[in-house]
Amino acid sequence: MPYPPMNVLSLMSGTSCDGIDAVLARLELTAAGLRWAVLARASHDYQPPLRERLLRALNPASSDVLLLTQLHAEVGQAYSALAGELCDSYPVDLVALSGQTVYHIPRLAPERGWLIKSTLQLGEAAYTLERCGVPVMCDFRQSDLAAGGEGAPMVAFGDLALYHQPGVARAVQNLGGIANLTYLPASGDPAGVLAFDTGPANCLIDEAAARYFGLPYDTGGKLSAQGQVDTALLEALLQHPYLKLPPPKTTGREVFSLEALEPQVSFTGLRGEDVLATLTAFTAASIAEAYQAHLLPLGLDEVLVAGGGALNPTLLRELRARLPVTTFEERGWVSKDREALAFAVMAYYAGYGLANTLPQATGAKHPVVAGKRLVPWQPRNGA
């Protein structure tokens, strides 16, 4: 059944906590599938004080309710400012806000204090509703959690609609803070889609750049390129228990941070460049191991890489040595669009009351219509 087109503005802020990416897309569900086109895109870097507070909020030892309460409003206002700029310039029918994840508990782990599956995304959507005056879809993960899922990875549904190519077995690999993949079978059968978080992408590299060099990122992978991989440390990192879990599975910075790793491994005595080189190799190797265990047996023609990590030549070189990697840019797309576009698709489907999740990706008992809809105030009788 065809559904009318919408211009959906989607704003995404990932686990790197570096800023907001926005994509305005024209979406139309036809009998032949989803038609889509990107109309505009924009981005906004978090100011250093805001990013510092967000990174502090990720750690239970440094977070508190006062910090979280104010960040919820501050991130919401950052969303609304960027959304407002685009709504002023283009016709927008619906806004999608993914929220800024600060903590994610996908499974029970009493030893970590994880007693109930839950997740928290900051960024109050009411500010965007007030600024833009169009319906806003937000809080996409909770319905999946309520249905028994992990509330992630949510982008698999959008990946299938956007990037499946008949006859091509393709994986979409995101390199954000956390690395996640979506396997799209050549048949396009949703039942054959596999999606999960493989482990770290930029999060450990970024944290090491900050610790050893006072920098937010290893820009262009230049520092890691100057280092030597410590093979003993790499092998120790590859023993991380998360990497051995079967999908569906998701993770976050609460598991993959330097502080979380240091009870099991030691970075003492290594130059900063060597730590970065080793963490970059660990990121690539952990991704490749996930492919070898779960995707290669299914058949795989290409790996499409998106996300901020696609801009790191050192990380890409490590991945290309292990997998048939193609970047979004090499396909004529923009890698930073990927997650925002996926949430735009979810919002479009939810706007028509259509299921927009793949339970085999999240572990839920059934698909759900993910997202909560806020509608603008309309005066009555001229009041």
C-alpha positions in Angstrom: 0.0 0.0 0.0 1.5 3.4 -1.0 1.7 6.2 1.6 2.0 9.9 0.9 5.5 11.5 0.9 6.9 13.5 3.8 9.8 15.7 4.3 11.4 14.3 7.4 14.1 16.2 9.3 16.2 13.8 11.4 18.8 14.8 14.0 21.3 12.3 15.3 23.9 12.6 18.0 25.9 9.4 18.5 28.0 7.8 21.3 31.1 9.9 20.3 29.3 12.9 21.9 30.9 15.2 19.4 27.8 16.9 18.0 24.6 16.7 16.0 24.2 15.6 12.4 20.9 16.6 10.7 19.5 15.3 7.4 16.3 16.4 5.7 15.0 13.7 3.4 12.0 13.3 1.1 10.5 9.9 1.8 7.7 8.0 0.0 6.6 4.4 0.5 5.4 3.0 -2.8 4.3 -0.4 -3.9 7.9 -0.9 -5.2 9.5 0.1 -1.9 10.9 3.2 -0.3 11.8 6.2 -2.5 14.2 8.6 -0.8 16.3 11.7 -1.6 18.4 13.9 0.7 17.2 17.5 0.4 19.6 19.1 2.9 22.1 18.3 5.6 23.7 20.3 8.4 25.8 19.6 11.5 26.6 21.3 14.8 29.6 20.5 16.9 29.0 20.5 20.7 30.9 23.2 22.4 33.8 21.9 24.5 32.1 22.6 27.8 29.0 20.8 26.8 30.9 17.8 25.4 32.9 17.6 28.6 29.8 17.5 30.7 28.2 14.8 28.4 31.3 12.7 28.7 31.2 13.1 32.5 27.5 12.1 32.4 28.5 8.7 30.8 30.3 7.6 33.9 28.2 6.7 37.0 31.1 7.7 39.2 31.1 11.3 37.9 27.4 11.7 36.9 24.6 12.9 39.1 20.9 13.8 38.8 21.6 17.6 38.7 24.0 17.1 35.8 21.5 14.8 33.9 18.5 17.1 34.5 20.3 20.2 33.1 21.9 18.3 30.2 18.5 17.0 29.2 17.4 20.6 28.6 20.7 21.8 27.2 20.9 19.0 24.6 17.3 19.5 23.7 18.0 23.2 23.1 20.9 22.3 20.9 18.7 20.1 18.9 16.0 22.8 18.6 18.5 25.4 17.4 19.8 23.2 14.5 16.3 22.0 13.6 15.0 25.5 13.6 17.6 26.7 11.1 16.6 24.0 8.7 12.8 24.4 9.3 13.3 28.1 8.5 14.8 27.3 5.1 12.9 24.2 4.0 9.4 22.7 4.2 9.4 20.1 7.0 6.5 17.7 7.8 8.0 15.8 10.6 11.1 15.9 12.9 12.9 12.8 14.2 15.1 13.1 17.3 17.2 10.1 18.2 18.4 11.5 21.6 21.9 11.5 23.1 22.5 8.2 24.7 24.3 8.5 28.0 23.7 5.0 29.5 22.6 1.7 28.0 21.8 -1.5 29.9 21.0 -4.1 27.3 21.2 -7.1 29.6 21.2 -8.0 33.3 24.6 -7.9 35.0 24.2 -7.7 38.8 28.0 -7.4 39.3 27.8 -4.1 37.4 24.6 -3.0 39.2 22.6 -3.7 36.0 19.4 -5.1 37.5 16.9 -4.1 34.7 17.2 -3.7 31.0 17.0 0.1 30.3 18.4 3.0 28.4 18.6 6.7 28.8 18.7 9.3 26.0 19.0 13.0 26.7 17.5 15.9 24.7 14.1 17.1 25.5 12.0 17.1 22.3 9.6 19.8 23.4 12.1 22.5 22.6 12.2 21.4 18.9 8.4 21.2 18.9 8.1 24.7 20.1 10.7 26.0 17.7 9.6 24.3 14.6 5.8 24.0 15.0 5.6 20.6 13.4 5.1 17.1 14.9 8.2 15.6 16.5 9.0 11.9 16.8 11.4 10.9 19.7 12.3 8.3 22.3 12.4 5.4 19.8 14.1 2.8 22.0 11.6 2.3 24.8 8.9 0.4 23.0 11.5 -2.2 21.8 12.7 -2.6 25.4 9.1 -3.1 26.6 8.7 -5.8 24.0 11.7 -7.7 25.4 14.4 -6.2 23.1 17.6 -4.4 23.9 16.5 -1.1 22.4 19.3 -1.3 19.9 20.4 -1.5 17.2 17.5 0.5 15.9 19.0 1.4 12.5 18.7 -2.0 10.9 15.1 -1.3 9.7 16.2 1.9 7.9 19.3 0.2 6.5 17.2 -2.5 4.9 14.8 0.1 3.3 17.6 2.4 2.2 20.6 0.2 1.1 19.4 -3.2 0.1 20.5 -4.0 -3.5 18.9 -7.1 -5.1 21.5 -9.8 -5.6 24.1 -8.3 -3.4 24.9 -9.5 0.1 25.9 -6.3 1.8 26.9 -5.2 5.3 26.5 -1.6 6.5 29.2 -0.9 9.1 28.9 2.2 11.2 32.0 3.6 12.9 30.6 5.9 15.5 31.6 5.8 19.1 30.5 2.1 19.0 30.8 0.0 15.9 27.5 -1.6 14.7 26.7 -3.5 11.6 23.6 -4.5 9.6 23.8 -7.5 7.3 21.4 -7.2 4.3 20.9 -10.5 2.5 21.0 -10.6 -1.3 17.3 -11.7 -1.2 16.2 -8.6 0.7 14.2 -10.9 3.1 13.8 -9.1 6.4 14.1 -12.4 8.2 17.6 -12.7 6.9 18.8 -9.3 8.3 21.4 -9.5 11.1 22.4 -6.5 13.2 24.4 -6.0 16.3 27.2 -3.9 17.9 30.6 -5.4 17.3 32.3 -3.4 20.0 34.3 -0.2 20.0 34.8 2.1 17.0 36.0 5.7 17.9 35.3 5.7 21.6 38.5 4.2 22.8 40.6 6.0 20.2 39.0 9.4 21.2 39.5 8.7 24.9 43.2 7.8 24.4 43.7 10.9 22.2 42.3 13.0 25.1 44.3 11.2 27.8 47.7 11.2 26.1 47.6 14.3 23.9 44.8 16.5 25.2 42.9 16.2 21.9 39.3 15.3 21.3 40.2 12.9 18.4 43.1 11.4 16.5 42.5 13.6 13.5 43.1 11.7 10.3 44.5 8.8 12.3 47.9 10.6 12.2 48.9 9.8 15.8 48.1 6.1 15.5 50.0 6.0 12.2 53.1 7.0 14.1 52.8 4.3 16.7 53.5 0.6 16.9 50.9 -2.0 17.8 51.7 -3.8 21.0 50.8 -7.4 20.1 50.5 -8.6 23.7 48.1 -5.8 24.6 46.1 -6.4 21.4 45.7 -10.1 22.2 44.6 -9.3 25.7 42.0 -6.8 24.4 40.6 -9.3 22.0 39.8 -11.6 24.9 37.1 -9.2 26.1 34.0 -11.2 27.0 31.6 -9.0 25.0 33.3 -10.1 21.8 32.4 -13.7 22.5 28.7 -13.1 23.0 26.3 -14.2 20.2 24.0 -11.6 18.6 21.6 -10.0 19.1 23.8 -7.8 21.4 24.5 -4.2 22.0 27.0 -2.3 24.0 28.3 1.2 24.9 30.9 3.4 26.5 29.9 1.9 29.9 31.6 -1.3 28.7 34.3 0.1 26.3 36.2 2.9 28.0 39.8 3.0 29.2 38.6 2.9 32.8 36.4 -0.1 32.2 39.2 -2.0 30.4 42.1 -1.2 32.8 41.2 -3.8 35.5 42.0 -6.5 32.8 44.7 -4.8 30.7 47.5 -2.3 31.3 48.6 0.6 29.2 51.5 1.5 31.5 54.8 2.1 29.9 53.5 2.6 26.4 53.8 5.8 24.4 50.6 7.5 23.6 51.1 6.8 19.8 51.5 3.1 20.6 48.4 3.0 22.7 46.5 4.7 19.8 47.9 2.3 17.2 47.0 -0.7 19.4 43.4 0.6 20.1 43.0 1.3 16.4 44.1 -2.2 15.5 41.8 -3.6 18.2 38.8 -1.8 16.8 39.5 -3.2 13.3 40.3 -6.7 14.6 37.2 -6.9 16.8 35.0 -5.9 13.8 36.7 -8.4 11.5 36.3 -11.2 14.1 32.5 -10.5 14.2 32.3 -10.8 10.5 34.3 -14.0 10.5 32.1 -15.6 13.1 28.6 -14.4 12.0 28.6 -12.9 8.5 31.1 -14.6 6.2 29.3 -18.0 6.6 26.2 -16.3 5.2 28.0 -14.9 2.1 29.2 -11.4 1.8 29.9 -9.3 -1.2 30.8 -5.9 0.2 31.0 -3.9 3.4 29.8 -0.3 3.3 31.5 1.8 5.9 29.9 4.9 7.4 30.3 7.2 10.4 33.1 9.4 11.7 35.6 6.5 11.7 35.3 6.4 8.0 37.4 9.6 8.0 40.3 7.9 9.8 42.6 6.6 7.1 44.6 4.5 9.6 41.4 2.7 10.8 40.2 2.2 7.3 43.6 0.7 6.3 43.3 -1.8 9.1 39.8 -2.7 8.1 40.7 -3.0 4.4 43.4 -5.5 5.3 40.7 -7.7 6.7 37.4 -7.0 4.9 36.1 -6.0 1.4 35.5 -2.4 2.5 33.8 0.4 0.4 33.0 3.8 2.0 29.7 5.6 1.5 31.6 8.3 -0.3 32.9 5.8 -2.8 29.2 5.0 -3.5 28.2 8.6 -3.9 26.6 8.9 -0.5 27.6 10.8 2.6 28.7 8.6 5.5 27.6 11.0 8.2 24.0 10.7 6.9 23.6 7.1 7.6 22.2 7.0 11.2 20.1 10.2 10.8 18.6 8.8 7.6 17.7 5.5 9.4 15.8 7.4 12.1 14.1 9.5 9.5 12.8 6.3 7.9 11.6 5.0 11.3 9.8 8.3 12.0 8.2 8.2 8.6 6.8 4.7 9.1 5.7 5.5 12.7 3.9 8.6 11.4 1.6 6.2 9.5 1.3 3.8 12.4 3.6 1.2 10.7 6.0 -1.1 12.5 9.5 0.1 12.1 11.8 -2.3 13.9 13.3 -5.7 13.2 13.0 -7.9 16.3 15.7 -10.3 15.2 18.1 -7.4 15.4 17.1 -6.2 18.9 15.9 -9.5 20.5 12.3 -8.2 20.9 9.4 -10.6 20.9 7.7 -8.8 18.0 8.1 -5.7 15.9 6.9 -2.4 17.4 5.9 1.1 16.2 8.9 2.8 17.8 8.8 6.5 18.7 6.6 8.9 20.7 4.9 11.7 18.8 4.6 15.2 20.0 2.2 17.5 18.2 2.2 21.3 18.2 -0.4 23.4 20.0 -3.2 24.6 17.8 -5.5 27.4 19.0 -9.2 26.7 19.1 -11.8 29.1 17.8 -9.3 31.9 17.4 -8.3 31.7 21.1 
